[in-house]
Amino acid sequence: MHMPPPHSADTKPNTGRRATNVSLNRDHLAEARELGINISQACERGLTAAIAEKRTQRWLAENREAMDSYNRYVDENGLPLENLRLF
């Protein structure tokens, strides 16, 4: 009976990680290696930051109308419960 391998060749077992190819600036790659930077971790941090930035941009775009509407309301009527502020 032939059993398949416990994980595919492009993933590590139980880590949720997948091998991929990226193209990097040759000079940056050489310097990173010279400095002992873990390339995978550095790429993942950069990708995580890029994802967060794009999600923020998307959220702002999707909610722009509601934010503009609320800002117009505040401009016209003041802040809700403003009369209860102690400062």
C-alpha positions as CSV (number, residue, x, y, z in Angstrom):
1,M,0.0,0.0,0.0
2,H,1.4,3.4,-1.0
3,M,1.1,6.2,1.6
4,P,1.4,9.8,0.6
5,P,4.0,11.8,2.4
6,P,2.8,13.5,5.6
7,H,3.2,17.0,4.0
8,S,3.8,18.3,0.6
9,A,7.2,19.4,-0.5
10,D,6.4,23.1,-0.4
11,T,5.1,23.2,3.2
12,K,6.6,22.5,6.6
13,P,4.4,20.2,8.8
14,N,2.2,22.0,11.3
15,T,3.6,25.5,10.7
16,G,1.1,26.9,8.3
17,R,4.1,28.1,6.3
18,R,4.6,27.6,2.5
19,A,7.8,27.9,0.6
20,T,7.8,30.5,-2.1
21,N,10.1,32.3,-4.5
22,V,10.7,36.1,-4.3
23,S,13.0,38.3,-6.3
24,L,15.1,40.6,-4.2
25,N,17.6,43.4,-4.9
26,R,20.9,41.6,-5.2
27,D,22.8,44.2,-3.1
28,H,20.2,44.2,-0.3
29,L,20.2,40.4,-0.2
30,A,24.0,40.2,0.0
31,E,24.1,42.8,2.8
32,A,21.3,41.1,4.7
33,R,23.2,37.8,4.6
34,E,26.4,39.6,5.7
35,L,24.5,41.0,8.6
36,G,22.9,37.7,9.6
37,I,19.4,38.8,8.8
38,N,16.9,36.0,8.5
39,I,15.5,36.7,5.0
40,S,12.3,34.8,5.5
41,Q,11.5,36.6,8.7
42,A,12.3,40.0,7.3
43,C,10.2,39.3,4.2
44,E,7.3,38.1,6.4
45,R,7.5,41.3,8.6
46,G,7.5,43.5,5.5
47,L,4.5,41.5,4.0
48,T,2.6,41.7,7.3
49,A,3.1,45.5,7.3
50,A,2.1,45.8,3.7
51,I,-1.1,43.8,4.4
52,A,-2.0,45.9,7.4
53,E,-1.5,49.1,5.3
54,K,-3.7,47.8,2.5
55,R,-6.4,46.7,4.9
56,T,-6.4,50.2,6.5
57,Q,-6.6,51.8,3.1
58,R,-9.5,49.5,2.1
59,W,-11.3,50.1,5.3
60,L,-10.9,53.9,5.0
61,A,-12.2,53.8,1.4
62,E,-15.1,51.5,2.3
63,N,-16.1,53.7,5.2
64,R,-15.3,57.2,3.7
65,E,-19.0,58.0,3.2
66,A,-20.0,57.2,6.8
67,M,-17.0,59.2,8.2
68,D,-17.8,62.2,6.0
69,S,-21.5,62.0,7.0
70,Y,-20.6,61.9,10.7
71,N,-18.1,64.8,10.3
72,R,-20.8,66.9,8.6
73,Y,-23.2,66.1,11.4
74,V,-20.6,67.2,14.0
75,D,-19.9,70.4,12.0
76,E,-23.6,71.2,11.9
77,N,-24.7,70.0,15.4
78,G,-21.6,69.7,17.5
79,L,-20.5,66.6,19.4
80,P,-23.1,64.4,20.9
81,L,-23.3,64.9,24.6
82,E,-20.9,67.9,24.4
83,N,-23.0,69.7,27.0
84,L,-22.0,67.0,29.5
85,R,-18.3,67.6,29.2
86,L,-16.5,68.9,32.3
87,F,-13.6,70.6,30.4
